[in-house]
Amino acid sequence: MSNDRFWFRVWQMLSSLPAFCGNLQCLHKTVHLNNRGLQKRNRISYARRLFQYHTLFERGLRTFCSSVAERRSLETRPKIKQGLRYRMRVAYDGTEFSGWQFQENRRSVQGVLEQVLSKRFNRPVRIVGAGRTDAGVHARGQVAHFDLDSFGVYPNLEYTLNRMLSGDIRVYDLQQKEPIFSDPRNNWHAIFSAKRKIYSYRFSIARELDPLERRHRFHFYRSCNLERLYDSTRLFLGTHDFTSFCSRNNFMKEMEKNMHRTIYRLDLVHEGGFHYRLEYELNGALYRMIRNITSSIFMVASGELTLDDVQEILQAKDRTRAPKAAAAHGLCLERVIYDDY
């Protein structure tokens, strides 16, 4: 007997047990309630206990049977081999999110989007994002893709999704990319097709921070030498081993294989008044790499580190030598750059 047929027979037998138990319960009630040797109070108490035990037993059986059936459906469910891949850009205020990646019992960007898409198409939909932003980090140009196992036409899908989403997250530029090819290398991918990413870190050197900016701009309240700050940004340009600026994360062990990244551009932009931003353009970022570099730049600007200190930290390839990460709320993923998107 094949494995599938065996589990199907098991499921059939287990599914019939609740009905059998129901008949057995009726038999017990008939025998014992008609027994004149039992007092009325004992008969009622016994019947009540018997009914309670049966209810608990039947509930447990139903749970077990449903789990077996669900496991069987997951194992035999075919993978999406044909259909369409959709891509979209996502903007969100990360203040109320625990980050991009799905987490149990926590509100994440990926979790919210998958919930809405699954509700819209009435089946589970998994999405893949171009990057995993931390809790509190914002995005204007995050990119994600998802697959559908049908060639249906869904007019106004972008509008429908935005009406279903909360106000702190929006999708835009949603496109029907291409049919899914059997060879994954031929499929457009939010992660592997990306060429560059642009991040910004906004901060203010004002004496008091505008309360309307508190969720999206870091308050650099210490003395800040902008000339030293600019000089420190030049140290990170080019390709380097950024081990010293990569925080450890158990969920991203694959990053440890290659710690080299290339920063093409790191600019200090004046936004008016006491507001500034650091703008990074790079081929990819390690876990908390941008925030760790920004923290080191701020310490140079405040006089706590020298340019030689930062150069030594970069060459040491030791995370313990670098300062802790800068606050998350100043960081924003501005754009993910592709050849055709």
Secondary structure, 3 states (H helix, E strand, C coil): CCHHHHHHHHHHHHHHHHHHHHHHHHHHHHHHHCCCCCCHHHHHHHHHHHHHHHHHHHHHHHHHHHHHHHHHHHHHCCCCCCCEEEEEEEEECHHHCCCCCCCCCCCCHHHHHHHHHHHHHCCCCCEEECCCCCCCCEEEEEEEEEEECCCCCCCCHHHHHHHHCCCCEEEEEEEEEEECCCCHHHCCCCCCCCCEEEEEEEEECCCCCCHHHCCCCEECCCCCCHHHHHHHHHHHCEEEECHHHCCCCHHHHHHHHCCEEEEEEEEEEEEECCEEEEEEEECCCCCCHHHHHHHHHHHHHCCCCCHHHHHHHHHHCCHHHCCCCCCHHHEEEEEEECCCC
